[in-house]
Amino acid sequence: MPAALAELARALKPGGTLLVTVPGISPIDRGPWGFTWFWSLTEIALRQLLASVFEEKDIEVETFGNVFAAVCFLQGLAASEVPYAKLDVLDRSFPVIVAAAARRRLE
């Protein structure tokens, strides 16, 4: 991940913004894919990873989801099968998605 992130940062135009989303809560495959799943990151972990390439003041990280959304996701339910109002609640203890924007400084 650090090498891929460094290459993405390098490829940005000065002043450009990298948008990143990673799964917070995610089922892990018990078959062959389980040995290659390294993409679940917490808000703090994503911030730290981005800070290895971008300046801290140029990084914004936000989480989305809640325990209800996490359970629905893990059960494979579609958004149309559950009350939308329950999905719209933010609970930072159960992020389903962690999102970030990191800006490359003007040179």
Biopython code that builds the backbone (N, CA, C, O; Angstrom):
import numpy as np
from Bio.PDB.StructureBuilder import StructureBuilder

atoms = [
    (1, "MET", "N", (0.811, -1.198, 0.000)),
    (1, "MET", "CA", (0.000, 0.000, 0.000)),
    (1, "MET", "C", (0.854, 1.261, 0.000)),
    (1, "MET", "O", (0.541, 2.196, -0.737)),
    (2, "PRO", "N", (1.922, 1.327, 0.797)),
    (2, "PRO", "CA", (2.727, 2.552, 0.774)),
    (2, "PRO", "C", (3.301, 2.864, -0.616)),
    (2, "PRO", "O", (3.312, 4.026, -1.022)),
    (3, "ALA", "N", (3.768, 1.866, -1.336)),
    (3, "ALA", "CA", (4.325, 2.099, -2.667)),
    (3, "ALA", "C", (3.247, 2.572, -3.645)),
    (3, "ALA", "O", (3.482, 3.479, -4.443)),
    (4, "ALA", "N", (2.073, 1.957, -3.580)),
    (4, "ALA", "CA", (0.968, 2.371, -4.455)),
    (4, "ALA", "C", (0.541, 3.801, -4.141)),
    (4, "ALA", "O", (0.293, 4.592, -5.050)),
    (5, "LEU", "N", (0.456, 4.127, -2.872)),
    (5, "LEU", "CA", (0.077, 5.473, -2.460)),
    (5, "LEU", "C", (1.117, 6.500, -2.910)),
    (5, "LEU", "O", (0.755, 7.575, -3.387)),
    (6, "ALA", "N", (2.386, 6.183, -2.764)),
    (6, "ALA", "CA", (3.446, 7.094, -3.204)),
    (6, "ALA", "C", (3.353, 7.354, -4.699)),
    (6, "ALA", "O", (3.563, 8.481, -5.146)),
    (7, "GLU", "N", (3.041, 6.328, -5.473)),
    (7, "GLU", "CA", (2.910, 6.497, -6.927)),
    (7, "GLU", "C", (1.686, 7.341, -7.270)),
    (7, "GLU", "O", (1.746, 8.178, -8.171)),
    (8, "LEU", "N", (0.586, 7.133, -6.570)),
    (8, "LEU", "CA", (-0.606, 7.963, -6.797)),
    (8, "LEU", "C", (-0.316, 9.419, -6.474)),
    (8, "LEU", "O", (-0.720, 10.310, -7.221)),
    (9, "ALA", "N", (0.380, 9.672, -5.369)),
    (9, "ALA", "CA", (0.732, 11.044, -4.991)),
    (9, "ALA", "C", (1.643, 11.673, -6.041)),
    (9, "ALA", "O", (1.472, 12.839, -6.396)),
    (10, "ARG", "N", (2.605, 10.906, -6.536)),
    (10, "ARG", "CA", (3.520, 11.409, -7.556)),
    (10, "ARG", "C", (2.782, 11.772, -8.840)),
    (10, "ARG", "O", (3.128, 12.750, -9.503)),
    (11, "ALA", "N", (1.774, 10.992, -9.189)),
    (11, "ALA", "CA", (1.049, 11.199, -10.439)),
    (11, "ALA", "C", (0.089, 12.393, -10.388)),
    (11, "ALA", "O", (-0.367, 12.861, -11.432)),
    (12, "LEU", "N", (-0.217, 12.881, -9.198)),
    (12, "LEU", "CA", (-1.118, 14.031, -9.083)),
    (12, "LEU", "C", (-0.453, 15.300, -9.600)),
    (12, "LEU", "O", (0.748, 15.498, -9.419)),
    (13, "LYS", "N", (-1.231, 16.150, -10.238)),
    (13, "LYS", "CA", (-0.749, 17.476, -10.591)),
    (13, "LYS", "C", (-0.569, 18.268, -9.302)),
    (13, "LYS", "O", (-1.258, 17.996, -8.320)),
    (14, "PRO", "N", (0.333, 19.232, -9.280)),
    (14, "PRO", "CA", (0.416, 20.111, -8.107)),
    (14, "PRO", "C", (-0.945, 20.760, -7.862)),
    (14, "PRO", "O", (-1.556, 21.306, -8.781)),
    (15, "GLY", "N", (-1.407, 20.693, -6.628)),
    (15, "GLY", "CA", (-2.731, 21.201, -6.278)),
    (15, "GLY", "C", (-3.841, 20.178, -6.481)),
    (15, "GLY", "O", (-4.991, 20.439, -6.132)),
    (16, "GLY", "N", (-3.508, 19.004, -7.048)),
    (16, "GLY", "CA", (-4.499, 17.957, -7.287)),
    (16, "GLY", "C", (-4.898, 17.264, -5.993)),
    (16, "GLY", "O", (-4.191, 17.334, -4.988)),
    (17, "THR", "N", (-6.034, 16.600, -6.037)),
    (17, "THR", "CA", (-6.558, 15.916, -4.855)),
    (17, "THR", "C", (-6.761, 14.440, -5.140)),
    (17, "THR", "O", (-7.367, 14.063, -6.142)),
    (18, "LEU", "N", (-6.250, 13.618, -4.251)),
    (18, "LEU", "CA", (-6.461, 12.176, -4.306)),
    (18, "LEU", "C", (-7.675, 11.849, -3.437)),
    (18, "LEU", "O", (-7.710, 12.204, -2.260)),
    (19, "LEU", "N", (-8.660, 11.178, -4.010)),
    (19, "LEU", "CA", (-9.828, 10.731, -3.262)),
    (19, "LEU", "C", (-9.694, 9.234, -3.030)),
    (19, "LEU", "O", (-9.450, 8.474, -3.968)),
    (20, "VAL", "N", (-9.856, 8.811, -1.779)),
    (20, "VAL", "CA", (-9.655, 7.420, -1.400)),
    (20, "VAL", "C", (-10.845, 6.943, -0.579)),
    (20, "VAL", "O", (-11.302, 7.648, 0.321)),
    (21, "THR", "N", (-11.344, 5.759, -0.881)),
    (21, "THR", "CA", (-12.303, 5.099, 0.010)),
    (21, "THR", "C", (-11.801, 3.692, 0.266)),
    (21, "THR", "O", (-11.311, 3.016, -0.638)),
    (22, "VAL", "N", (-11.928, 3.263, 1.506)),
    (22, "VAL", "CA", (-11.536, 1.913, 1.894)),
    (22, "VAL", "C", (-12.625, 1.340, 2.791)),
    (22, "VAL", "O", (-13.331, 2.087, 3.468)),
    (23, "PRO", "N", (-12.762, 0.025, 2.799)),
    (23, "PRO", "CA", (-13.753, -0.561, 3.687)),
    (23, "PRO", "C", (-13.313, -0.463, 5.138)),
    (23, "PRO", "O", (-12.146, -0.684, 5.462)),
    (24, "GLY", "N", (-14.261, -0.129, 6.010)),
    (24, "GLY", "CA", (-13.999, -0.167, 7.438)),
    (24, "GLY", "C", (-14.306, -1.563, 7.945)),
    (24, "GLY", "O", (-13.409, -2.326, 8.304)),
    (25, "ILE", "N", (-15.569, -1.875, 7.966)),
    (25, "ILE", "CA", (-16.015, -3.221, 8.338)),
    (25, "ILE", "C", (-16.204, -4.000, 7.050)),
    (25, "ILE", "O", (-16.874, -3.531, 6.130)),
    (26, "SER", "N", (-15.625, -5.169, 6.981)),
    (26, "SER", "CA", (-15.685, -5.943, 5.749)),
    (26, "SER", "C", (-15.608, -7.428, 6.065)),
    (26, "SER", "O", (-14.830, -7.839, 6.926)),
    (27, "PRO", "N", (-16.411, -8.239, 5.375)),
    (27, "PRO", "CA", (-16.250, -9.677, 5.547)),
    (27, "PRO", "C", (-14.925, -10.128, 4.934)),
    (27, "PRO", "O", (-14.503, -9.600, 3.906)),
    (28, "ILE", "N", (-14.282, -11.087, 5.554)),
    (28, "ILE", "CA", (-13.021, -11.619, 5.054)),
    (28, "ILE", "C", (-13.271, -13.019, 4.501)),
    (28, "ILE", "O", (-13.807, -13.888, 5.189)),
    (29, "ASP", "N", (-12.883, -13.216, 3.273)),
    (29, "ASP", "CA", (-13.045, -14.503, 2.614)),
    (29, "ASP", "C", (-12.181, -15.558, 3.317)),
    (29, "ASP", "O", (-11.013, -15.304, 3.610)),
    (30, "ARG", "N", (-12.742, -16.726, 3.585)),
    (30, "ARG", "CA", (-11.989, -17.810, 4.217)),
    (30, "ARG", "C", (-11.318, -18.711, 3.182)),
    (30, "ARG", "O", (-10.633, -19.671, 3.534)),
    (31, "GLY", "N", (-11.521, -18.395, 1.913)),
    (31, "GLY", "CA", (-10.880, -19.148, 0.836)),
    (31, "GLY", "C", (-9.579, -18.471, 0.428)),
    (31, "GLY", "O", (-8.922, -17.836, 1.253)),
    (32, "PRO", "N", (-9.210, -18.603, -0.833)),
    (32, "PRO", "CA", (-7.923, -18.088, -1.295)),
    (32, "PRO", "C", (-7.781, -16.568, -1.170)),
    (32, "PRO", "O", (-6.664, -16.080, -0.993)),
    (33, "TRP", "N", (-8.873, -15.806, -1.255)),
    (33, "TRP", "CA", (-8.778, -14.350, -1.162)),
    (33, "TRP", "C", (-8.440, -13.895, 0.253)),
    (33, "TRP", "O", (-7.913, -12.796, 0.429)),
    (34, "GLY", "N", (-8.724, -14.700, 1.253)),
    (34, "GLY", "CA", (-8.475, -14.316, 2.639)),
    (34, "GLY", "C", (-7.019, -14.024, 2.947)),
    (34, "GLY", "O", (-6.720, -13.276, 3.878)),
    (35, "PHE", "N", (-6.121, -14.597, 2.187)),
    (35, "PHE", "CA", (-4.693, -14.394, 2.414)),
    (35, "PHE", "C", (-4.147, -13.141, 1.737)),
    (35, "PHE", "O", (-2.978, -12.793, 1.907)),
    (36, "THR", "N", (-5.003, -12.464, 0.966)),
    (36, "THR", "CA", (-4.558, -11.270, 0.254)),
    (36, "THR", "C", (-5.385, -10.041, 0.612)),
    (36, "THR", "O", (-5.301, -9.030, -0.086)),
    (37, "TRP", "N", (-6.177, -10.096, 1.672)),
    (37, "TRP", "CA", (-7.057, -8.979, 2.028)),
    (37, "TRP", "C", (-6.355, -8.082, 3.047)),
    (37, "TRP", "O", (-6.268, -8.421, 4.227)),
    (38, "PHE", "N", (-5.855, -6.939, 2.584)),
    (38, "PHE", "CA", (-5.127, -6.000, 3.433)),
    (38, "PHE", "C", (-5.742, -4.610, 3.385)),
    (38, "PHE", "O", (-5.071, -3.631, 3.713)),
    (39, "TRP", "N", (-7.002, -4.501, 2.985)),
    (39, "TRP", "CA", (-7.566, -3.199, 2.667)),
    (39, "TRP", "C", (-8.501, -2.628, 3.716)),
    (39, "TRP", "O", (-8.965, -1.501, 3.543)),
    (40, "SER", "N", (-8.797, -3.320, 4.766)),
    (40, "SER", "CA", (-9.647, -2.758, 5.815)),
    (40, "SER", "C", (-8.797, -1.863, 6.706)),
    (40, "SER", "O", (-7.854, -2.329, 7.345)),
    (41, "LEU", "N", (-9.129, -0.599, 6.745)),
    (41, "LEU", "CA", (-8.352, 0.372, 7.514)),
    (41, "LEU", "C", (-9.277, 1.175, 8.416)),
    (41, "LEU", "O", (-10.412, 1.473, 8.044)),
    (42, "THR", "N", (-8.796, 1.520, 9.583)),
    (42, "THR", "CA", (-9.535, 2.425, 10.456)),
    (42, "THR", "C", (-9.286, 3.860, 9.998)),
    (42, "THR", "O", (-8.431, 4.119, 9.151)),
    (43, "GLU", "N", (-10.042, 4.773, 10.568)),
    (43, "GLU", "CA", (-9.847, 6.194, 10.275)),
    (43, "GLU", "C", (-8.410, 6.612, 10.604)),
    (43, "GLU", "O", (-7.769, 7.315, 9.823)),
    (44, "ILE", "N", (-7.919, 6.181, 11.745)),
    (44, "ILE", "CA", (-6.566, 6.533, 12.172)),
    (44, "ILE", "C", (-5.517, 5.893, 11.259)),
    (44, "ILE", "O", (-4.526, 6.534, 10.909)),
    (45, "ALA", "N", (-5.731, 4.631, 10.874)),
    (45, "ALA", "CA", (-4.770, 3.938, 10.016)),
    (45, "ALA", "C", (-4.677, 4.597, 8.645)),
    (45, "ALA", "O", (-3.581, 4.751, 8.107)),
    (46, "LEU", "N", (-5.824, 4.989, 8.072)),
    (46, "LEU", "CA", (-5.798, 5.646, 6.763)),
    (46, "LEU", "C", (-5.112, 7.006, 6.865)),
    (46, "LEU", "O", (-4.337, 7.381, 5.986)),
    (47, "ARG", "N", (-5.397, 7.739, 7.935)),
    (47, "ARG", "CA", (-4.749, 9.045, 8.128)),
    (47, "ARG", "C", (-3.225, 8.873, 8.229)),
    (47, "ARG", "O", (-2.473, 9.639, 7.626)),
    (48, "GLN", "N", (-2.784, 7.889, 8.975)),
    (48, "GLN", "CA", (-1.348, 7.643, 9.142)),
    (48, "GLN", "C", (-0.707, 7.224, 7.819)),
    (48, "GLN", "O", (0.392, 7.670, 7.491)),
    (49, "LEU", "N", (-1.386, 6.380, 7.072)),
    (49, "LEU", "CA", (-0.861, 5.953, 5.771)),
    (49, "LEU", "C", (-0.710, 7.152, 4.835)),
    (49, "LEU", "O", (0.320, 7.306, 4.180)),
    (50, "LEU", "N", (-1.736, 7.995, 4.776)),
    (50, "LEU", "CA", (-1.669, 9.172, 3.910)),
    (50, "LEU", "C", (-0.604, 10.160, 4.376)),
    (50, "LEU", "O", (0.033, 10.815, 3.550)),
    (51, "ALA", "N", (-0.401, 10.276, 5.687)),
    (51, "ALA", "CA", (0.593, 11.203, 6.234)),
    (51, "ALA", "C", (2.018, 10.778, 5.899)),
    (51, "ALA", "O", (2.951, 11.567, 6.052)),
    (52, "SER", "N", (2.196, 9.546, 5.446)),
    (52, "SER", "CA", (3.531, 9.118, 5.027)),
    (52, "SER", "C", (3.924, 9.736, 3.689)),
    (52, "SER", "O", (5.094, 9.709, 3.306)),
    (53, "VAL", "N", (2.938, 10.295, 2.978)),
    (53, "VAL", "CA", (3.190, 10.876, 1.654)),
    (53, "VAL", "C", (2.744, 12.332, 1.572)),
    (53, "VAL", "O", (3.394, 13.144, 0.914)),
    (54, "PHE", "N", (1.634, 12.666, 2.237)),
    (54, "PHE", "CA", (1.076, 14.016, 2.190)),
    (54, "PHE", "C", (1.290, 14.706, 3.536)),
    (54, "PHE", "O", (1.494, 14.048, 4.557)),
    (55, "GLU", "N", (1.242, 16.040, 3.525)),
    (55, "GLU", "CA", (1.327, 16.780, 4.773)),
    (55, "GLU", "C", (0.009, 16.642, 5.530)),
    (55, "GLU", "O", (-1.066, 16.636, 4.930)),
    (56, "GLU", "N", (0.104, 16.533, 6.845)),
    (56, "GLU", "CA", (-1.074, 16.303, 7.695)),
    (56, "GLU", "C", (-2.173, 17.333, 7.449)),
    (56, "GLU", "O", (-3.354, 16.986, 7.422)),
    (57, "LYS", "N", (-1.795, 18.583, 7.270)),
    (57, "LYS", "CA", (-2.796, 19.637, 7.073)),
    (57, "LYS", "C", (-3.514, 19.516, 5.729)),
    (57, "LYS", "O", (-4.533, 20.172, 5.514)),
    (58, "ASP", "N", (-2.999, 18.693, 4.833)),
    (58, "ASP", "CA", (-3.609, 18.508, 3.513)),
    (58, "ASP", "C", (-4.458, 17.245, 3.434)),
    (58, "ASP", "O", (-4.854, 16.826, 2.347)),
    (59, "ILE", "N", (-4.737, 16.640, 4.586)),
    (59, "ILE", "CA", (-5.476, 15.372, 4.630)),
    (59, "ILE", "C", (-6.793, 15.562, 5.390)),
    (59, "ILE", "O", (-6.816, 16.124, 6.485)),
    (60, "GLU", "N", (-7.871, 15.091, 4.797)),
    (60, "GLU", "CA", (-9.173, 15.053, 5.477)),
    (60, "GLU", "C", (-9.661, 13.610, 5.435)),
    (60, "GLU", "O", (-9.667, 12.984, 4.376)),
    (61, "VAL", "N", (-10.067, 13.087, 6.577)),
    (61, "VAL", "CA", (-10.574, 11.719, 6.649)),
    (61, "VAL", "C", (-11.945, 11.747, 7.320)),
    (61, "VAL", "O", (-12.149, 12.451, 8.309)),
    (62, "GLU", "N", (-12.873, 10.981, 6.777)),
    (62, "GLU", "CA", (-14.239, 10.932, 7.299)),
    (62, "GLU", "C", (-14.737, 9.500, 7.241)),
    (62, "GLU", "O", (-14.362, 8.738, 6.350)),
    (63, "THR", "N", (-15.584, 9.138, 8.194)),
    (63, "THR", "CA", (-16.163, 7.790, 8.194)),
    (63, "THR", "C", (-17.654, 7.866, 7.909)),
    (63, "THR", "O", (-18.298, 8.888, 8.145)),
    (64, "PHE", "N", (-18.193, 6.758, 7.393)),
    (64, "PHE", "CA", (-19.608, 6.649, 7.095)),
    (64, "PHE", "C", (-20.100, 5.291, 7.569)),
    (64, "PHE", "O", (-19.412, 4.282, 7.412)),
    (65, "GLY", "N", (-21.279, 5.271, 8.142)),
    (65, "GLY", "CA", (-21.872, 4.009, 8.561)),
    (65, "GLY", "C", (-22.200, 3.983, 10.040)),
    (65, "GLY", "O", (-21.938, 4.932, 10.780)),
    (66, "ASN", "N", (-22.776, 2.877, 10.442)),
    (66, "ASN", "CA", (-23.166, 2.649, 11.827)),
    (66, "ASN", "C", (-23.327, 1.153, 12.019)),
    (66, "ASN", "O", (-23.186, 0.386, 11.067)),
    (67, "VAL", "N", (-23.620, 0.733, 13.237)),
    (67, "VAL", "CA", (-23.714, -0.706, 13.508)),
    (67, "VAL", "C", (-24.830, -1.356, 12.683)),
    (67, "VAL", "O", (-24.677, -2.487, 12.221)),
    (68, "PHE", "N", (-25.944, -0.656, 12.498)),
    (68, "PHE", "CA", (-27.040, -1.206, 11.698)),
    (68, "PHE", "C", (-26.591, -1.404, 10.245)),
    (68, "PHE", "O", (-26.828, -2.459, 9.657)),
    (69, "ALA", "N", (-25.946, -0.391, 9.675)),
    (69, "ALA", "CA", (-25.456, -0.496, 8.294)),
    (69, "ALA", "C", (-24.422, -1.608, 8.173)),
    (69, "ALA", "O", (-24.401, -2.332, 7.178)),
    (70, "ALA", "N", (-23.558, -1.747, 9.188)),
    (70, "ALA", "CA", (-22.535, -2.797, 9.162)),
    (70, "ALA", "C", (-23.174, -4.181, 9.158)),
    (70, "ALA", "O", (-22.774, -5.053, 8.387)),
    (71, "VAL", "N", (-24.165, -4.378, 10.017)),
    (71, "VAL", "CA", (-24.844, -5.677, 10.070)),
    (71, "VAL", "C", (-25.558, -5.959, 8.751)),
    (71, "VAL", "O", (-25.494, -7.075, 8.236)),
    (72, "CYS", "N", (-26.236, -4.955, 8.205)),
    (72, "CYS", "CA", (-26.919, -5.139, 6.919)),
    (72, "CYS", "C", (-25.922, -5.499, 5.823)),
    (72, "CYS", "O", (-26.182, -6.382, 5.006)),
    (73, "PHE", "N", (-24.781, -4.813, 5.807)),
    (73, "PHE", "CA", (-23.740, -5.089, 4.814)),
    (73, "PHE", "C", (-23.215, -6.511, 4.961)),
    (73, "PHE", "O", (-23.086, -7.237, 3.975)),
    (74, "LEU", "N", (-22.912, -6.905, 6.196)),
    (74, "LEU", "CA", (-22.361, -8.240, 6.422)),
    (74, "LEU", "C", (-23.374, -9.339, 6.096)),
    (74, "LEU", "O", (-22.992, -10.453, 5.739)),
    (75, "GLN", "N", (-24.666, -9.021, 6.219)),
    (75, "GLN", "CA", (-25.715, -9.982, 5.882)),
    (75, "GLN", "C", (-26.053, -9.966, 4.389)),
    (75, "GLN", "O", (-26.821, -10.804, 3.915)),
    (76, "GLY", "N", (-25.485, -9.022, 3.659)),
    (76, "GLY", "CA", (-25.713, -8.953, 2.214)),
    (76, "GLY", "C", (-27.030, -8.319, 1.825)),
    (76, "GLY", "O", (-27.541, -8.582, 0.737)),
    (77, "LEU", "N", (-27.594, -7.484, 2.694)),
    (77, "LEU", "CA", (-28.862, -6.831, 2.383)),
    (77, "LEU", "C", (-28.641, -5.631, 1.474)),
    (77, "LEU", "O", (-27.627, -4.941, 1.582)),
    (78, "ALA", "N", (-29.582, -5.385, 0.586)),
    (78, "ALA", "CA", (-29.527, -4.225, -0.296)),
    (78, "ALA", "C", (-30.132, -3.023, 0.425)),
    (78, "ALA", "O", (-30.958, -3.181, 1.324)),
    (79, "ALA", "N", (-29.716, -1.829, 0.026)),
    (79, "ALA", "CA", (-30.246, -0.610, 0.645)),
    (79, "ALA", "C", (-31.766, -0.549, 0.529)),
    (79, "ALA", "O", (-32.429, -0.018, 1.420)),
    (80, "SER", "N", (-32.328, -1.082, -0.553)),
    (80, "SER", "CA", (-33.778, -1.048, -0.749)),
    (80, "SER", "C", (-34.523, -1.970, 0.225)),
    (80, "SER", "O", (-35.747, -1.892, 0.333)),
    (81, "GLU", "N", (-33.804, -2.829, 0.923)),
    (81, "GLU", "CA", (-34.430, -3.777, 1.848)),
    (81, "GLU", "C", (-34.476, -3.273, 3.292)),
    (81, "GLU", "O", (-35.043, -3.944, 4.155)),
    (82, "VAL", "N", (-33.903, -2.131, 3.564)),
    (82, "VAL", "CA", (-33.835, -1.633, 4.938)),
    (82, "VAL", "C", (-34.277, -0.174, 4.993)),
    (82, "VAL", "O", (-34.226, 0.526, 3.982)),
    (83, "PRO", "N", (-34.714, 0.291, 6.174)),
    (83, "PRO", "CA", (-35.127, 1.698, 6.295)),
    (83, "PRO", "C", (-33.945, 2.645, 6.083)),
    (83, "PRO", "O", (-32.938, 2.550, 6.785)),
    (84, "TYR", "N", (-34.066, 3.549, 5.125)),
    (84, "TYR", "CA", (-32.982, 4.462, 4.784)),
    (84, "TYR", "C", (-32.576, 5.320, 5.974)),
    (84, "TYR", "O", (-31.389, 5.584, 6.166)),
    (85, "ALA", "N", (-33.540, 5.757, 6.775)),
    (85, "ALA", "CA", (-33.232, 6.627, 7.918)),
    (85, "ALA", "C", (-32.247, 5.960, 8.877)),
    (85, "ALA", "O", (-31.433, 6.646, 9.495)),
    (86, "LYS", "N", (-32.309, 4.647, 9.009)),
    (86, "LYS", "CA", (-31.383, 3.939, 9.898)),
    (86, "LYS", "C", (-29.978, 3.872, 9.301)),
    (86, "LYS", "O", (-28.997, 3.787, 10.040)),
    (87, "LEU", "N", (-29.876, 3.907, 8.001)),
    (87, "LEU", "CA", (-28.566, 3.880, 7.344)),
    (87, "LEU", "C", (-27.880, 5.239, 7.404)),
    (87, "LEU", "O", (-26.654, 5.329, 7.330)),
    (88, "ASP", "N", (-28.673, 6.289, 7.538)),
    (88, "ASP", "CA", (-28.151, 7.651, 7.476)),
    (88, "ASP", "C", (-27.500, 8.111, 8.781)),
    (88, "ASP", "O", (-26.900, 9.185, 8.813)),
    (89, "VAL", "N", (-27.601, 7.335, 9.845)),
    (89, "VAL", "CA", (-27.020, 7.699, 11.139)),
    (89, "VAL", "C", (-25.522, 7.410, 11.124)),
    (89, "VAL", "O", (-25.093, 6.353, 10.663)),
    (90, "LEU", "N", (-24.734, 8.347, 11.626)),
    (90, "LEU", "CA", (-23.285, 8.167, 11.688)),
    (90, "LEU", "C", (-22.881, 7.679, 13.071)),
    (90, "LEU", "O", (-23.242, 8.288, 14.078)),
    (91, "ASP", "N", (-22.138, 6.587, 13.122)),
    (91, "ASP", "CA", (-21.579, 6.057, 14.368)),
    (91, "ASP", "C", (-20.120, 5.750, 14.085)),
    (91, "ASP", "O", (-19.814, 4.764, 13.416)),
    (92, "ARG", "N", (-19.219, 6.578, 14.585)),
    (92, "ARG", "CA", (-17.794, 6.436, 14.273)),
    (92, "ARG", "C", (-17.188, 5.163, 14.857)),
    (92, "ARG", "O", (-16.057, 4.815, 14.520)),
    (93, "SER", "N", (-17.916, 4.466, 15.723)),
    (93, "SER", "CA", (-17.417, 3.203, 16.270)),
    (93, "SER", "C", (-17.605, 2.038, 15.306)),
    (93, "SER", "O", (-16.976, 0.993, 15.470)),
    (94, "PHE", "N", (-18.467, 2.207, 14.300)),
    (94, "PHE", "CA", (-18.743, 1.137, 13.346)),
    (94, "PHE", "C", (-18.725, 1.672, 11.919)),
    (94, "PHE", "O", (-19.751, 1.640, 11.240)),
    (95, "PRO", "N", (-17.582, 2.161, 11.454)),
    (95, "PRO", "CA", (-17.533, 2.679, 10.092)),
    (95, "PRO", "C", (-17.605, 1.544, 9.070)),
    (95, "PRO", "O", (-16.894, 0.545, 9.183)),
    (96, "VAL", "N", (-18.452, 1.710, 8.096)),
    (96, "VAL", "CA", (-18.526, 0.756, 6.994)),
    (96, "VAL", "C", (-17.574, 1.213, 5.887)),
    (96, "VAL", "O", (-16.966, 0.395, 5.196)),
    (97, "ILE", "N", (-17.459, 2.515, 5.733)),
    (97, "ILE", "CA", (-16.556, 3.099, 4.732)),
    (97, "ILE", "C", (-15.723, 4.186, 5.406)),
    (97, "ILE", "O", (-16.238, 4.975, 6.198)),
    (98, "VAL", "N", (-14.441, 4.218, 5.084)),
    (98, "VAL", "CA", (-13.551, 5.283, 5.516)),
    (98, "VAL", "C", (-13.116, 6.007, 4.245)),
    (98, "VAL", "O", (-12.602, 5.384, 3.316)),
    (99, "ALA", "N", (-13.322, 7.306, 4.207)),
    (99, "ALA", "CA", (-13.018, 8.092, 3.009)),
    (99, "ALA", "C", (-12.009, 9.183, 3.342)),
    (99, "ALA", "O", (-11.956, 9.676, 4.469)),
    (100, "ALA", "N", (-11.214, 9.550, 2.350)),
    (100, "ALA", "CA", (-10.215, 10.594, 2.569)),
    (100, "ALA", "C", (-9.994, 11.397, 1.295)),
    (100, "ALA", "O", (-10.187, 10.918, 0.178)),
    (101, "ALA", "N", (-9.583, 12.635, 1.514)),
    (101, "ALA", "CA", (-9.109, 13.502, 0.441)),
    (101, "ALA", "C", (-7.730, 13.994, 0.873)),
    (101, "ALA", "O", (-7.561, 14.487, 1.988)),
    (102, "ALA", "N", (-6.762, 13.860, -0.001)),
    (102, "ALA", "CA", (-5.405, 14.312, 0.277)),
    (102, "ALA", "C", (-4.948, 15.178, -0.889)),
    (102, "ALA", "O", (-4.975, 14.747, -2.042)),
    (103, "ARG", "N", (-4.532, 16.390, -0.583)),
    (103, "ARG", "CA", (-4.144, 17.329, -1.621)),
    (103, "ARG", "C", (-2.623, 17.423, -1.761)),
    (103, "ARG", "O", (-1.889, 17.503, -0.776)),
    (104, "ARG", "N", (-2.183, 17.411, -3.007)),
    (104, "ARG", "CA", (-0.759, 17.616, -3.277)),
    (104, "ARG", "C", (-0.489, 19.108, -3.254)),
    (104, "ARG", "O", (-1.208, 19.884, -3.883)),
    (105, "ARG", "N", (0.515, 19.497, -2.553)),
    (105, "ARG", "CA", (0.867, 20.926, -2.438)),
    (105, "ARG", "C", (1.284, 21.474, -3.797)),
    (105, "ARG", "O", (1.802, 20.756, -4.653)),
    (106, "LEU", "N", (1.042, 22.767, -3.962)),
    (106, "LEU", "CA", (1.532, 23.463, -5.161)),
    (106, "LEU", "C", (3.050, 23.537, -5.052)),
    (106, "LEU", "O", (3.588, 23.805, -3.978)),
    (107, "GLU", "N", (3.717, 23.307, -6.131)),
    (107, "GLU", "CA", (5.189, 23.328, -6.102)),
    (107, "GLU", "C", (5.741, 24.686, -6.386)),
    (107, "GLU", "O", (6.959, 24.868, -6.397)),
]
sb = StructureBuilder()
sb.init_structure("model")
sb.init_model(0)
sb.init_chain("A")
sb.init_seg("    ")
for serial, (resi, resn, name, xyz) in enumerate(atoms, 1):
    if name == "N":
        sb.init_residue(resn, " ", resi, " ")
    sb.init_atom(name, np.array(xyz, "f"), 0.0, 1.0, " ", f" {name:<3s}", serial, name[0])
structure = sb.get_structure()
